[in-house]
């Protein structure tokens, strides 16, 4: 019976890909993924059939994977980071369930961007934390605002995904305004851009002085709780 493996390829560097993910990619017949992520792993899938597509074509890719598996192919659907964290796992499983398919689907976890960013910054996630995406393509902005407010009020360490794009230039400003209602202006804030990829950039600032000009969709921002401190260029949240 053919299978689909939804593979987390890690944050970008092949050094951060798990052995299980590597083996799945070597065992499959077809690799399905976003064009940018296909390029990241091109050196290890050159002998595979490739189906790639652009941004916001996730449903097309998942449907193609299901069709390929139904035709007898073993398929890897790739996600950056971990496929179960803002990745492709849920969509593949949902489509399979809706269509009443009996495909063998496995989820291969990966090192997520939040893991990579945190390790680069030091140890900012040593206590309870919340991860919130500022993208309102699938979530109403009013709900994102509520989550930001409640997470900041509860003094979670807060990690922000998708903080800024050409279409959402002001979302980060609004998010910081909300968080500042409950967190101190000098709370440590780390910014990691292109974590473990070419062009990696790392900065540690304060919440009120986050260098917004350096932030884009490839960035993750981690804002500490009231006990987080910085030492020798590292963010540390005590346990």
Rosetta blueprint (number, residue, H / E / L):
1 X L
2 X L
3 X E
4 X E
5 X E
6 X E
7 X E
8 X E
9 X L
10 X E
11 X L
12 X L
13 X L
14 X H
15 X H
16 X H
17 X L
18 X L
19 X H
20 X H
21 X H
22 X H
23 X H
24 X H
25 X H
26 X H
27 X H
28 X L
29 X L
30 X E
31 X E
32 X E
33 X E
34 X E
35 X H
36 X H
37 X H
38 X H
39 X H
40 X H
41 X L
42 X H
43 X H
44 X H
45 X L
46 X L
47 X L
48 X L
49 X E
50 X E
51 X E
52 X E
53 X E
54 X L
55 X L
56 X L
57 X L
58 X H
59 X H
60 X H
61 X H
62 X H
63 X H
64 X H
65 X H
66 X H
67 X H
68 X H
69 X H
70 X H
71 X L
72 X L
73 X L
74 X L
75 X E
76 X E
77 X E
78 X E
79 X E
80 X L
81 X E
82 X L
83 X L
84 X L
85 X L
86 X L
87 X L
88 X L
89 X H
90 X H
91 X H
92 X H
93 X H
94 X H
95 X H
96 X H
97 X H
98 X H
99 X L
100 X L
101 X L
102 X L
103 X L
104 X E
105 X E
106 X E
107 X E
108 X E
109 X L
110 X L
111 X L
112 X L
113 X H
114 X H
115 X H
116 X H
117 X H
118 X H
119 X H
120 X H
121 X H
122 X E
123 X E
124 X L
125 X L
126 X L
127 X L
128 X L
129 X E
130 X E
131 X E
132 X E
133 X E
134 X L
135 X L
136 X L
137 X L
138 X L
139 X L
140 X L
141 X H
142 X H
143 X H
144 X H
145 X H
146 X H
147 X H
148 X H
149 X H
150 X H
151 X H
152 X H
153 X H
154 X L
155 X L
156 X L
157 X E
158 X E
159 X E
160 X E
161 X E
162 X L
163 X L
164 X L
165 X L
166 X L
167 X L
168 X L
169 X L
170 X L
171 X H
172 X H
173 X H
174 X H
175 X H
176 X H
177 X H
178 X H
179 X H
180 X L
181 X L
182 X L
183 X L
184 X L
185 X L
186 X L
187 X L
188 X E
189 X E
190 X E
191 X E
192 X E
193 X E
194 X L
195 X L
196 X L
197 X L
198 X L
199 X L
200 X L
201 X E
202 X E
203 X E
204 X E
205 X E
206 X E
207 X H
208 X H
209 X H
210 X L
211 X L
212 X H
213 X H
214 X H
215 X L
216 X L
217 X L
218 X L
219 X E
220 X E
221 X E
222 X E
223 X E
224 X L
225 X L
226 X L
227 X L
228 X L
229 X E
230 X E
231 X E
232 X L
233 X L
234 X E
235 X E
236 X E
237 X L
238 X L
239 X L
